[in-house]
Amino acid sequence: MAEDRMKLTDHLADLRKRIIYTLVVFMILLFAGLAVVSKLYNFFVRPLSQAGYRLIVTSPGEVITVYLSMAGVVAVGLTLPFALYQLWRFISPGLRPVERRYTLQLLPFVLIMFVIGVCFAWFIIFPTILHFLLEIANQRFQVLYRAGAYFSFMTSICLPFGFIFELPIVVVFLTRLGIITPTWMRKMRRYAYLICVLLGVFISPPELISHLSVVLPMIALYEISIVLSAMALRRRDRIRQQTQ
């Protein structure tokens, strides 16, 4: 019992160390983002400024909130690779050699897919949704956009897609560990499609084109995940046959 407590204490101490390292890197990148916040602002408001709009603030404190949110989004994205590495360092002692090798191989792809997901949302999904909302608003209202509301809306669309695009990586990892199979994923296809539709309808404006622009990429990701799961299963079986 005492030995178990010692192990638990050591794990908690290691976890705290990893978290502190990650927070330090995040804070450094946050201050770096604040140093170039004017350039970040011009980049993030480009879709709105191209449509002829300017953001407004309703209080002096909102300016600080907006600057921190912009720098924070950039800091989170840049901290992600370091955070993933620290997570791997924390969990790797408890993994088997094959699991440790799998996780290390997939770490770069986790970052790549996150970046692809955010870029896909920024260049395709977000402009489509923003344009639709601007068209609707201009029909009946004088449009004035608060800076805080704009950046909150932007992050609520772009960041989730970064995590949604992690689905193929998670599927490959779980397939290699023998937790899921492509057959199981095919059986769950109807439920997965339903979740994609509900999620797409929830985060997109009430218009068919906007719904399809969100739902179809998620469905495509699920189908790609099935293909990758089948490939990972065949590779796992082939490695097992070679080692027998």
Backbone as CSV, one residue per row, in Angstrom:
resi,resn,N_x,N_y,N_z,CA_x,CA_y,CA_z,C_x,C_y,C_z
1,MET,0.825,-1.203,0.000,0.000,0.000,0.000,0.864,1.259,0.000
2,ALA,1.900,1.255,0.827,2.809,2.402,0.880,3.519,2.591,-0.461
3,GLU,3.875,1.438,-1.089,4.540,1.529,-2.385,3.602,2.100,-3.441
4,ASP,2.319,1.713,-3.372,1.340,2.253,-4.316,1.179,3.760,-4.126
5,ARG,1.191,4.200,-2.857,1.085,5.635,-2.600,2.288,6.374,-3.167
6,MET,3.462,5.778,-3.030,4.672,6.398,-3.559,4.591,6.525,-5.077
7,LYS,4.089,5.455,-5.731,3.955,5.505,-7.179,2.962,6.580,-7.597
8,LEU,1.835,6.651,-6.871,0.836,7.659,-7.188,1.400,9.062,-6.980
9,THR,2.137,9.248,-5.907,2.750,10.550,-5.641,3.743,10.921,-6.731
10,ASP,4.527,9.948,-7.170,5.491,10.208,-8.240,4.782,10.586,-9.542
11,HIS,3.687,9.886,-9.853,2.932,10.190,-11.073,2.326,11.592,-11.006
12,LEU,1.775,11.939,-9.851,1.183,13.269,-9.706,2.248,14.365,-9.802
13,ALA,3.409,14.096,-9.225,4.503,15.068,-9.312,4.965,15.239,-10.757
14,ASP,5.038,14.118,-11.485,5.436,14.199,-12.887,4.381,14.932,-13.707
15,LEU,3.106,14.659,-13.417,2.023,15.343,-14.125,2.074,16.843,-13.861
16,ARG,2.289,17.218,-12.621,2.381,18.643,-12.290,3.541,19.302,-13.030
17,LYS,4.653,18.594,-13.110,5.805,19.141,-13.819,5.483,19.359,-15.294
18,ARG,4.814,18.390,-15.916,4.470,18.516,-17.334,3.511,19.684,-17.555
19,ILE,2.552,19.835,-16.650,1.589,20.928,-16.774,2.284,22.274,-16.620
20,ILE,3.201,22.365,-15.679,3.924,23.623,-15.471,4.751,23.968,-16.708
21,TYR,5.445,22.973,-17.259,6.222,23.210,-18.482,5.327,23.756,-19.586
22,THR,4.151,23.140,-19.765,3.239,23.549,-20.825,2.709,24.962,-20.594
23,LEU,2.380,25.264,-19.335,1.881,26.603,-19.028,2.947,27.669,-19.252
24,VAL,4.185,27.346,-18.923,5.276,28.306,-19.149,5.424,28.605,-20.643
25,VAL,5.397,27.562,-21.469,5.498,27.757,-22.913,4.301,28.555,-23.429
26,PHE,3.122,28.231,-22.906,1.919,28.965,-23.320,2.026,30.448,-22.980
27,MET,2.489,30.768,-21.771,2.601,32.166,-21.367,3.620,32.905,-22.220
28,ILE,4.737,32.256,-22.532,5.738,32.890,-23.396,5.139,33.206,-24.766
29,LEU,4.420,32.244,-25.329,3.803,32.458,-26.638,2.668,33.472,-26.567
30,LEU,1.978,33.524,-25.431,0.915,34.513,-25.258,1.482,35.926,-25.297
31,PHE,2.572,36.148,-24.579,3.199,37.470,-24.599,3.778,37.786,-25.984
32,ALA,4.293,36.765,-26.661,4.782,36.979,-28.020,3.633,37.375,-28.949
33,GLY,2.461,36.751,-28.761,1.295,37.116,-29.557,0.829,38.538,-29.279
34,LEU,0.892,38.939,-27.998,0.502,40.309,-27.658,1.455,41.327,-28.279
35,ALA,2.708,40.928,-28.475,3.684,41.844,-29.070,3.374,42.127,-30.538
36,VAL,2.689,41.203,-31.197,2.354,41.398,-32.628,0.839,41.408,-32.811
37,VAL,0.121,41.901,-31.800,-1.336,41.805,-31.812,-1.947,42.622,-32.951
38,SER,-1.311,43.703,-33.365,-1.877,44.502,-34.461,-1.900,43.709,-35.766
39,LYS,-0.842,42.940,-36.018,-0.813,42.101,-37.223,-1.834,40.969,-37.114
40,LEU,-1.969,40.407,-35.920,-2.975,39.361,-35.718,-4.372,39.908,-35.958
41,TYR,-4.611,41.115,-35.487,-5.930,41.725,-35.660,-6.252,41.890,-37.144
42,ASN,-5.306,42.422,-37.891,-5.547,42.618,-39.330,-5.830,41.299,-40.037
43,PHE,-5.162,40.236,-39.607,-5.380,38.930,-40.230,-6.752,38.368,-39.880
44,PHE,-7.135,38.439,-38.608,-8.376,37.811,-38.162,-9.621,38.553,-38.649
45,VAL,-9.524,39.859,-38.828,-10.715,40.613,-39.257,-10.793,40.744,-40.770
46,ARG,-9.873,40.119,-41.496,-9.871,40.252,-42.952,-11.195,39.830,-43.594
47,PRO,-11.805,38.694,-43.183,-13.091,38.337,-43.817,-14.164,39.399,-43.610
48,LEU,-14.136,40.078,-42.477,-15.139,41.108,-42.202,-14.792,42.414,-42.904
49,SER,-13.523,42.795,-42.888,-13.118,44.051,-43.529,-13.285,43.987,-45.046
50,GLN,-13.093,42.810,-45.619,-13.292,42.666,-47.063,-14.748,42.868,-47.459
51,ALA,-15.650,42.621,-46.513,-17.071,42.862,-46.778,-17.480,44.297,-46.464
52,GLY,-16.527,45.129,-46.003,-16.807,46.539,-45.763,-17.265,46.865,-44.359
53,TYR,-16.976,46.034,-43.387,-17.411,46.265,-42.015,-16.211,46.536,-41.111
54,ARG,-16.474,47.256,-40.026,-15.487,47.477,-38.982,-16.077,47.051,-37.657
55,LEU,-15.237,46.561,-36.781,-15.676,46.127,-35.467,-15.769,47.309,-34.517
56,ILE,-16.647,47.187,-33.531,-16.775,48.211,-32.507,-16.560,47.579,-31.140
57,VAL,-16.222,48.401,-30.156,-16.130,47.970,-28.763,-17.061,48.848,-27.945
58,THR,-17.650,48.279,-26.918,-18.619,49.009,-26.103,-18.068,49.385,-24.737
59,SER,-16.820,49.020,-24.462,-16.202,49.386,-23.189,-14.693,49.332,-23.350
60,PRO,-13.938,50.110,-22.560,-12.476,50.061,-22.657,-11.910,48.682,-22.346
61,GLY,-12.542,47.990,-21.416,-12.045,46.669,-21.046,-12.189,45.633,-22.136
62,GLU,-13.126,45.867,-23.047,-13.324,44.905,-24.133,-12.117,44.836,-25.056
63,VAL,-11.389,45.944,-25.173,-10.185,45.956,-26.001,-9.167,44.955,-25.470
64,ILE,-8.970,44.956,-24.158,-8.025,44.021,-23.541,-8.485,42.585,-23.750
65,THR,-9.792,42.355,-23.596,-10.328,41.004,-23.792,-10.102,40.512,-25.214
66,VAL,-10.315,41.393,-26.180,-10.122,41.025,-27.584,-8.661,40.714,-27.866
67,TYR,-7.769,41.568,-27.391,-6.339,41.336,-27.616,-5.892,40.019,-26.987
68,LEU,-6.366,39.750,-25.772,-5.991,38.504,-25.101,-6.554,37.297,-25.826
69,SER,-7.775,37.416,-26.351,-8.373,36.281,-27.066,-7.616,35.983,-28.347
70,MET,-7.199,37.018,-29.069,-6.429,36.797,-30.296,-5.086,36.149,-29.991
71,ALA,-4.358,36.735,-29.039,-3.063,36.173,-28.675,-3.224,34.782,-28.078
72,GLY,-4.322,34.568,-27.343,-4.549,33.263,-26.723,-4.802,32.167,-27.736
73,VAL,-5.573,32.470,-28.786,-5.832,31.472,-29.824,-4.534,31.061,-30.505
74,VAL,-3.699,32.045,-30.843,-2.422,31.741,-31.476,-1.523,30.951,-30.523
75,ALA,-1.510,31.336,-29.257,-0.670,30.647,-28.274,-1.111,29.198,-28.077
76,VAL,-2.412,28.964,-28.072,-2.912,27.586,-27.931,-2.462,26.740,-29.114
77,GLY,-2.602,27.281,-30.319,-2.198,26.522,-31.502,-0.717,26.208,-31.523
78,LEU,0.110,27.187,-31.130,1.555,26.966,-31.144,2.026,26.112,-29.970
79,THR,1.265,26.102,-28.881,1.631,25.296,-27.723,1.252,23.832,-27.907
80,LEU,0.331,23.564,-28.812,-0.177,22.203,-28.983,0.918,21.167,-29.217
81,PRO,1.892,21.390,-30.099,2.930,20.356,-30.282,3.697,20.054,-28.999
82,PHE,4.045,21.090,-28.258,4.770,20.882,-27.004,3.895,20.165,-25.979
83,ALA,2.609,20.538,-25.923,1.695,19.888,-24.980,1.519,18.407,-25.314
84,LEU,1.429,18.086,-26.600,1.300,16.689,-27.001,2.546,15.888,-26.629
85,TYR,3.697,16.501,-26.809,4.939,15.813,-26.438,5.002,15.576,-24.933
86,GLN,4.601,16.556,-24.142,4.589,16.385,-22.693,3.589,15.313,-22.275
87,LEU,2.450,15.251,-22.964,1.470,14.200,-22.677,2.052,12.832,-22.985
88,TRP,2.749,12.721,-24.105,3.365,11.448,-24.451,4.426,11.054,-23.431
89,ARG,5.225,12.022,-22.976,6.241,11.732,-21.974,5.606,11.244,-20.672
90,PHE,4.410,11.735,-20.365,3.743,11.341,-19.123,3.154,9.943,-19.210
91,ILE,2.530,9.609,-20.359,1.843,8.320,-20.455,2.746,7.210,-20.976
92,SER,3.864,7.537,-21.608,4.704,6.518,-22.241,5.251,5.474,-21.273
93,PRO,5.605,5.815,-20.005,6.093,4.753,-19.115,5.074,3.659,-18.839
94,GLY,3.777,3.982,-18.954,2.746,2.980,-18.703,2.304,2.215,-19.932
95,LEU,2.899,2.497,-21.067,2.526,1.829,-22.301,3.480,0.682,-22.614
96,ARG,2.960,-0.288,-23.335,3.817,-1.350,-23.850,4.678,-0.801,-24.976
97,PRO,5.776,-1.455,-25.293,6.664,-0.932,-26.351,5.953,-0.666,-27.663
98,VAL,5.047,-1.572,-28.063,4.336,-1.379,-29.328,3.407,-0.177,-29.246
99,GLU,2.745,0.024,-28.095,1.866,1.171,-27.917,2.670,2.467,-27.882
100,ARG,3.849,2.395,-27.257,4.697,3.576,-27.197,5.158,3.979,-28.601
101,ARG,5.478,2.997,-29.415,5.913,3.286,-30.782,4.762,3.855,-31.607
102,TYR,3.566,3.305,-31.438,2.419,3.795,-32.181,2.129,5.257,-31.845
103,THR,2.079,5.581,-30.553,1.761,6.943,-30.143,2.806,7.934,-30.646
104,LEU,4.074,7.565,-30.593,5.127,8.462,-31.049,5.029,8.691,-32.556
105,GLN,4.665,7.660,-33.304,4.520,7.798,-34.754,3.340,8.696,-35.126
106,LEU,2.286,8.674,-34.303,1.073,9.409,-34.644,1.093,10.856,-34.169
107,LEU,1.986,11.211,-33.261,2.009,12.564,-32.719,2.121,13.646,-33.799
108,PRO,3.045,13.511,-34.768,3.106,14.560,-35.802,1.808,14.686,-36.601
109,PHE,1.133,13.561,-36.832,-0.102,13.603,-37.612,-1.237,14.250,-36.817
110,VAL,-1.189,14.129,-35.489,-2.179,14.817,-34.662,-2.102,16.319,-34.889
111,LEU,-0.891,16.846,-34.876,-0.700,18.275,-35.105,-1.093,18.664,-36.525
112,ILE,-0.692,17.856,-37.503,-0.989,18.173,-38.903,-2.495,18.217,-39.142
113,MET,-3.217,17.233,-38.620,-4.660,17.196,-38.830,-5.362,18.338,-38.109
114,PHE,-4.857,18.733,-36.951,-5.443,19.869,-36.241,-5.297,21.137,-37.080
115,VAL,-4.114,21.353,-37.628,-3.863,22.532,-38.455,-4.738,22.499,-39.707
116,ILE,-4.848,21.328,-40.333,-5.688,21.208,-41.536,-7.142,21.525,-41.198
117,GLY,-7.618,21.023,-40.059,-8.997,21.281,-39.664,-9.270,22.755,-39.425
118,VAL,-8.361,23.429,-38.730,-8.535,24.857,-38.464,-8.467,25.651,-39.772
119,CYS,-7.528,25.315,-40.644,-7.413,26.009,-41.928,-8.644,25.779,-42.798
120,PHE,-9.165,24.557,-42.784,-10.371,24.263,-43.555,-11.532,25.121,-43.076
121,ALA,-11.681,25.221,-41.752,-12.759,26.050,-41.207,-12.541,27.523,-41.509
122,TRP,-11.289,27.978,-41.423,-10.998,29.408,-41.613,-11.187,29.852,-43.054
123,PHE,-10.741,29.041,-43.993,-10.776,29.451,-45.393,-12.068,29.062,-46.113
124,ILE,-12.817,28.096,-45.583,-14.007,27.616,-46.294,-15.281,27.782,-45.451
125,ILE,-15.301,27.170,-44.267,-16.534,27.149,-43.473,-16.859,28.529,-42.911
126,PHE,-15.906,29.150,-42.242,-16.170,30.440,-41.592,-16.582,31.531,-42.584
127,PRO,-15.884,31.720,-43.713,-16.353,32.750,-44.657,-17.757,32.480,-45.196
128,THR,-18.071,31.200,-45.417,-19.405,30.860,-45.920,-20.485,31.231,-44.916
129,ILE,-20.273,30.851,-43.666,-21.251,31.149,-42.623,-21.340,32.657,-42.375
130,LEU,-20.186,33.321,-42.336,-20.181,34.764,-42.090,-20.905,35.509,-43.194
131,HIS,-20.655,35.133,-44.447,-21.320,35.796,-45.570,-22.834,35.600,-45.491
132,PHE,-23.265,34.405,-45.151,-24.703,34.141,-45.042,-25.332,35.011,-43.951
133,LEU,-24.688,35.086,-42.798,-25.235,35.870,-41.691,-25.252,37.362,-42.026
134,LEU,-24.229,37.836,-42.719,-24.214,39.240,-43.120,-25.355,39.551,-44.079
135,GLU,-25.612,38.635,-45.015,-26.707,38.846,-45.972,-28.049,38.903,-45.246
136,ILE,-28.246,38.002,-44.281,-29.504,37.993,-43.539,-29.653,39.265,-42.709
137,ALA,-28.566,39.662,-42.028,-28.636,40.834,-41.151,-28.885,42.114,-41.931
138,ASN,-28.284,42.239,-43.102,-28.418,43.468,-43.883,-29.825,43.678,-44.439
139,GLN,-30.620,42.628,-44.471,-31.967,42.760,-45.012,-32.881,43.576,-44.100
140,ARG,-32.640,43.555,-42.785,-33.576,44.187,-41.855,-32.907,45.050,-40.780
141,PHE,-31.582,44.982,-40.660,-30.936,45.655,-39.542,-29.764,46.511,-40.010
142,GLN,-29.447,47.505,-39.180,-28.182,48.209,-39.339,-27.130,47.392,-38.594
143,VAL,-26.127,46.932,-39.293,-25.194,45.943,-38.743,-24.013,46.640,-38.086
144,LEU,-23.835,46.378,-36.792,-22.663,46.799,-36.031,-22.184,45.580,-35.256
145,TYR,-20.938,45.190,-35.450,-20.420,43.986,-34.836,-19.458,44.338,-33.705
146,ARG,-19.742,43.806,-32.523,-18.832,43.956,-31.398,-17.616,43.076,-31.603
147,ALA,-16.461,43.591,-31.268,-15.219,42.853,-31.469,-15.206,41.563,-30.660
148,GLY,-15.623,41.643,-29.402,-15.622,40.444,-28.557,-16.526,39.360,-29.096
149,ALA,-17.719,39.753,-29.571,-18.658,38.771,-30.121,-18.118,38.154,-31.402
150,TYR,-17.457,38.967,-32.226,-16.910,38.462,-33.488,-15.840,37.401,-33.242
151,PHE,-14.895,37.688,-32.347,-13.817,36.733,-32.106,-14.321,35.485,-31.384
152,SER,-15.317,35.639,-30.538,-15.920,34.466,-29.906,-16.602,33.583,-30.940
153,PHE,-17.305,34.202,-31.878,-17.961,33.462,-32.957,-16.939,32.763,-33.839
154,MET,-15.855,33.448,-34.151,-14.814,32.876,-35.011,-14.179,31.646,-34.369
155,THR,-13.795,31.749,-33.106,-13.145,30.617,-32.438,-14.110,29.458,-32.229
156,SER,-15.399,29.761,-32.022,-16.371,28.682,-31.809,-16.590,27.852,-33.062
157,ILE,-16.221,28.384,-34.229,-16.343,27.641,-35.476,-15.021,26.986,-35.859
158,CYS,-13.931,27.734,-35.783,-12.646,27.247,-36.300,-12.001,26.199,-35.387
159,LEU,-11.970,26.434,-34.096,-11.290,25.491,-33.196,-11.956,24.118,-33.164
160,PRO,-13.294,24.013,-33.096,-13.892,22.670,-33.116,-13.493,21.841,-34.327
161,PHE,-13.325,22.471,-35.487,-12.939,21.708,-36.670,-11.527,21.145,-36.534
162,GLY,-10.667,21.847,-35.785,-9.350,21.294,-35.530,-9.429,19.969,-34.811
163,PHE,-10.352,19.864,-33.854,-10.504,18.618,-33.098,-11.301,17.581,-33.886
164,ILE,-12.267,18.020,-34.695,-13.025,17.083,-35.519,-12.113,16.363,-36.503
165,PHE,-11.128,17.071,-37.021,-10.211,16.474,-37.984,-9.224,15.502,-37.335
166,GLU,-9.270,15.371,-36.022,-8.442,14.373,-35.344,-9.046,12.972,-35.413
167,LEU,-10.287,12.873,-35.893,-10.976,11.578,-35.903,-10.189,10.482,-36.607
168,PRO,-9.643,10.695,-37.813,-8.877,9.605,-38.453,-7.680,9.135,-37.625
169,ILE,-6.999,10.067,-36.956,-5.839,9.689,-36.143,-6.271,8.840,-34.957
170,VAL,-7.353,9.245,-34.306,-7.860,8.480,-33.165,-8.289,7.090,-33.608
171,VAL,-8.947,7.009,-34.760,-9.410,5.713,-35.265,-8.232,4.793,-35.568
172,VAL,-7.202,5.316,-36.209,-6.025,4.502,-36.518,-5.373,3.998,-35.235
173,PHE,-5.253,4.866,-34.258,-4.627,4.476,-32.989,-5.430,3.377,-32.295
174,LEU,-6.746,3.547,-32.217,-7.587,2.552,-31.540,-7.625,1.238,-32.323
175,THR,-7.533,1.324,-33.646,-7.492,0.101,-34.452,-6.207,-0.661,-34.213
176,ARG,-5.098,0.030,-34.147,-3.818,-0.630,-33.896,-3.790,-1.299,-32.527
177,LEU,-4.516,-0.720,-31.573,-4.566,-1.312,-30.241,-5.613,-2.424,-30.146
178,GLY,-6.396,-2.630,-31.199,-7.393,-3.689,-31.201,-8.682,-3.317,-30.503
179,ILE,-8.928,-2.019,-30.274,-10.130,-1.587,-29.561,-11.318,-1.486,-30.510
180,ILE,-11.090,-1.003,-31.727,-12.164,-0.926,-32.716,-11.692,-1.591,-33.998
181,THR,-12.643,-1.879,-34.881,-12.354,-2.490,-36.178,-13.144,-1.754,-37.254
182,PRO,-12.717,-1.849,-38.508,-13.504,-1.219,-39.583,-14.903,-1.813,-39.708
183,THR,-15.052,-3.089,-39.382,-16.386,-3.704,-39.416,-17.316,-3.041,-38.418
184,TRP,-16.808,-2.790,-37.228,-17.616,-2.121,-36.199,-17.982,-0.712,-36.647
185,MET,-17.037,-0.014,-37.272,-17.319,1.346,-37.724,-18.377,1.356,-38.824
186,ARG,-18.358,0.344,-39.693,-19.392,0.278,-40.726,-20.768,0.034,-40.103
187,LYS,-20.816,-0.789,-39.064,-22.088,-1.029,-38.383,-22.607,0.239,-37.705
188,MET,-21.695,1.080,-37.237,-22.086,2.305,-36.538,-22.267,3.487,-37.485
189,ARG,-22.217,3.226,-38.783,-22.244,4.318,-39.757,-23.511,5.167,-39.635
190,ARG,-24.662,4.547,-39.499,-25.910,5.314,-39.462,-25.955,6.245,-38.244
191,TYR,-25.443,5.746,-37.111,-25.429,6.572,-35.907,-24.403,7.701,-36.044
192,ALA,-23.284,7.395,-36.673,-22.266,8.427,-36.899,-22.801,9.519,-37.824
193,TYR,-23.503,9.120,-38.862,-24.088,10.104,-39.774,-25.092,11.000,-39.035
194,LEU,-25.875,10.384,-38.174,-26.858,11.160,-37.411,-26.167,12.186,-36.521
195,ILE,-25.083,11.774,-35.879,-24.332,12.708,-35.032,-23.739,13.831,-35.879
196,CYS,-23.224,13.504,-37.046,-22.665,14.528,-37.939,-23.726,15.539,-38.353
197,VAL,-24.916,15.046,-38.689,-25.994,15.940,-39.110,-26.419,16.846,-37.957
198,LEU,-26.602,16.268,-36.785,-27.029,17.064,-35.630,-25.983,18.112,-35.272
199,LEU,-24.715,17.705,-35.281,-23.647,18.645,-34.955,-23.525,19.728,-36.014
200,GLY,-23.640,19.338,-37.291,-23.548,20.319,-38.365,-24.681,21.318,-38.329
201,VAL,-25.894,20.856,-38.061,-27.039,21.751,-37.973,-26.892,22.697,-36.776
202,PHE,-26.302,22.191,-35.720,-26.169,22.989,-34.499,-25.183,24.143,-34.671
203,ILE,-24.069,23.930,-35.375,-23.020,24.942,-35.439,-23.079,25.783,-36.712
204,SER,-24.032,25.512,-37.594,-24.121,26.278,-38.838,-25.458,27.012,-38.907
205,PRO,-25.523,28.081,-39.708,-26.781,28.836,-39.854,-27.884,27.977,-40.460
206,PRO,-29.145,28.367,-40.250,-30.280,27.575,-40.747,-30.494,27.744,-42.246
207,GLU,-29.578,27.184,-43.009,-29.656,27.283,-44.475,-28.953,26.070,-45.054
208,LEU,-29.524,25.514,-46.134,-29.079,24.222,-46.642,-27.603,24.217,-47.016
209,ILE,-27.139,25.250,-47.730,-25.746,25.272,-48.174,-24.797,25.287,-46.985
210,SER,-25.133,26.067,-45.968,-24.291,26.117,-44.768,-24.284,24.770,-44.054
211,HIS,-25.461,24.134,-43.957,-25.531,22.811,-43.334,-24.642,21.816,-44.081
212,LEU,-24.769,21.792,-45.388,-24.005,20.836,-46.191,-22.508,21.101,-46.104
213,SER,-22.125,22.372,-46.037,-20.697,22.704,-45.965,-20.062,22.229,-44.674
214,VAL,-20.866,21.988,-43.656,-20.353,21.479,-42.379,-20.530,19.969,-42.275
215,VAL,-21.714,19.483,-42.661,-22.030,18.058,-42.473,-21.223,17.175,-43.415
216,LEU,-21.136,17.534,-44.678,-20.452,16.686,-45.658,-18.972,16.453,-45.330
217,PRO,-18.210,17.471,-44.913,-16.820,17.184,-44.523,-16.714,16.217,-43.353
218,MET,-17.637,16.305,-42.395,-17.585,15.387,-41.252,-17.909,13.958,-41.670
219,ILE,-18.882,13.812,-42.555,-19.204,12.484,-43.069,-18.030,11.925,-43.867
220,ALA,-17.405,12.786,-44.677,-16.236,12.347,-45.449,-15.101,11.915,-44.522
221,LEU,-14.919,12.626,-43.417,-13.886,12.240,-42.452,-14.181,10.865,-41.850
222,TYR,-15.449,10.596,-41.590,-15.807,9.280,-41.043,-15.507,8.176,-42.049
223,GLU,-15.840,8.406,-43.313,-15.568,7.396,-44.325,-14.061,7.206,-44.528
224,ILE,-13.312,8.299,-44.483,-11.855,8.192,-44.570,-11.308,7.415,-43.375
225,SER,-11.903,7.627,-42.224,-11.471,6.901,-41.022,-11.690,5.404,-41.163
226,ILE,-12.790,5.006,-41.817,-13.040,3.572,-42.036,-11.956,2.977,-42.923
227,VAL,-11.600,3.689,-43.990,-10.550,3.207,-44.891,-9.220,3.100,-44.152
228,LEU,-8.879,4.120,-43.378,-7.622,4.096,-42.631,-7.628,3.000,-41.562
229,SER,-8.794,2.756,-40.977,-8.899,1.682,-39.988,-8.632,0.323,-40.632
230,ALA,-9.171,0.111,-41.838,-8.922,-1.150,-42.540,-7.444,-1.307,-42.888
231,MET,-6.810,-0.220,-43.297,-5.379,-0.269,-43.614,-4.556,-0.550,-42.364
232,ALA,-4.914,0.081,-41.251,-4.191,-0.145,-40.003,-4.370,-1.576,-39.509
233,LEU,-5.566,-2.141,-39.712,-5.814,-3.515,-39.290,-4.988,-4.498,-40.110
234,ARG,-4.936,-4.278,-41.415,-4.132,-5.162,-42.263,-2.653,-5.067,-41.901
235,ARG,-2.177,-3.885,-41.620,-0.769,-3.728,-41.243,-0.488,-4.407,-39.908
236,ARG,-1.409,-4.270,-38.969,-1.210,-4.916,-37.669,-1.167,-6.425,-37.815
237,ASP,-2.080,-6.978,-38.617,-2.092,-8.427,-38.816,-0.827,-8.896,-39.527
238,ARG,-0.341,-8.108,-40.473,0.866,-8.490,-41.186,2.086,-8.481,-40.270
239,ILE,2.163,-7.508,-39.381,3.279,-7.450,-38.440,3.228,-8.635,-37.476
240,ARG,2.035,-8.991,-37.052,1.901,-10.125,-36.147,2.320,-11.426,-36.819
241,GLN,1.952,-11.572,-38.089,2.360,-12.787,-38.814,3.864,-12.854,-38.986
242,GLN,4.501,-11.723,-39.192,5.949,-11.710,-39.378,6.693,-12.008,-38.077
243,THR,6.090,-11.657,-36.944,6.761,-11.876,-35.661,6.509,-13.265,-35.091
244,GLN,5.557,-13.994,-35.668,5.268,-15.345,-35.162,6.267,-16.378,-35.688
